[in-house]
Amino acid sequence: MEFHITRAARDKYQFDELLFSYNGNVIFANFQASRNFAHKMNQMRADATDPASYIAPGQINALGLIDEIFHLVLDEYYKANGISLRYALYAHLEKSLGKPRLIAALRSFNQLFPPLAVYKGDLSVDEYLAGITAGVPSTENTVEELLMTWLTNVNPAVEPYRELFDDSPLHKNSAYLQIVDGIQIFFKKQAPFGPENQDLVTMLRTPALVVPTSLTGQLAYIRSTWSSLLGSLLFRLLGGLDLLS
């Protein structure tokens, strides 16, 4: 499971490097990793007199699981409608924003949410963006991760954990929101997807719109509505719901 963490949060909590994947996301391979992650946070921010201040491992696991499911849905969309759409999306953004503004925003995103090699100083942001990540140009991969990070930030249920993935620094200093708008415009013109025949971004937003205050409720919605898309992830989702309960 995975979701982006800011450089500041990584510096503050000194999360285990093994939790991070090649592109700077957090990976929760099992529930124990979620417990360790929550423990790191609770050591620094929990108030012993306020039980509500404690970070629950089940909630951390749910955050990562929802993000992983969103990546799976995006991959399934490309499989169903053509992998060339990934490049077409990037070309659409480059045309609508101009290459300098687009690259500047992607650079800002990777500075705020650094991939592991960038965080460790092995690569500069520009070197990372010039490369290929898992067979996909890192520029196109960053567009996808930018969308996922925005989806996390507009989910009301994640408010207690916002310091981990706060995207507000990007709002004023880059074309971040214009990229999000461009992504939404692009997918509204593409084939609908999913059990409710929605455009892709609307589909990904729906769990948080239907159950805005509960990660448990969002996972339950995904289980009941998207189960045909999830494959083996369905069993992990069921395990995540068990951990929450």
C-alpha positions, 0 to 999 in steps of 0.5 A: 500500500502506498501514499506520498509523504512530504520531505518535511514529514519524512525528516520529522518522523524519520520513517524507516527507509524500507517503507519507501518505494522507488518513487517516494511513496510509502509501502505497507507490506503488512499490518505490522508496518502500519503499526510501526508507522503509526508508532513513529507518529504517536511518539511525537504527536500523541497526547497521553491525556487525549486518546483522540490524538493517537494515530490508529494503525488501521487508519494508516493502513486504510490510507495506503490501501485506498491509494493502492486501489486507485493506482490499480484502477488507473492501470486497469483503465489504461489496459481497457482503453489503451496505454497510449492514453498515458502519453496522450494525457501528458501531451495534453497537459504540455499543450495546455500549460506549455512545457516550461510551466508543466516541468516547473510544476513537476519539479516542485512536486518532486521537491515536496514529495521526493522519490527515494533516490532524490531524498537520499541525494543520489539523483537531482529532481531534474535527473529523476524527471529525465529518467524512466520509472518502471518502464514509464517516463518519470514525467508521466509517472509524476503526473499520475502521482500528482493526481493521487496526491490531490485525491488524498488531499481533497478527501475530508476523512484524511484531515487528521493526517494532513501533515503527511501529504499537505499539498498546499505549498504547491497551490501558490508556487506552481501550476499544480491546480491547473494540472489537476484541472487539465487531468479532469478535462482530459478524462472527461473526453475519454471513455467512461469506466467502472460499474457506474460508467463515470469519467475516471477522475469522478470515479476515483473521487466518488468514495470520498464524496459518498462517505466523506468522513470515514475511511472505513466507509470508503473502503466498504463502498469500494468493496461493494461497488468496485470488487470486480476490478480489484482482483487479489487486492479484494482480500487485502481490502477485507483484511484492512476492514478487519484491522479497522474494526 
